[in-house]
């Protein structure tokens, strides 16, 4: 059961590469990272937990942050 969480997280992350919209890609990656956090908790792996908390927060933040327009050249 525990390993299946890791496999599902891997599959979700792989699916994110097929997302065409940047916001969708980041949200799918955030979901995968949250699943990796759960997996890390279940196996007691702090590096997995911490790394994926950072990834999930960055993905969620970048999805919610206002869009910046690049300066005109």
Residue pairs with C-beta under 8 A, 6 or more apart in sequence:
2 39
2 42
2 43
5 35
5 38
5 39
5 42
6 36
6 39
8 35
9 32
9 33
9 35
9 36
9 39
10 32
12 28
12 31
12 32
12 35
13 28
13 29
13 32
13 33
15 28
16 25
16 28
16 29
16 32
17 25
19 25
19 28
23 63
26 59
26 60
26 62
26 63
27 59
27 60
27 63
29 55
29 59
30 55
30 56
30 59
30 60
30 63
33 52
33 53
33 55
33 56
33 59
34 52
34 56
36 48
36 51
36 52
36 55
37 48
37 49
37 52
37 53
37 56
39 48
40 46
40 47
40 48
40 49
40 52
41 49
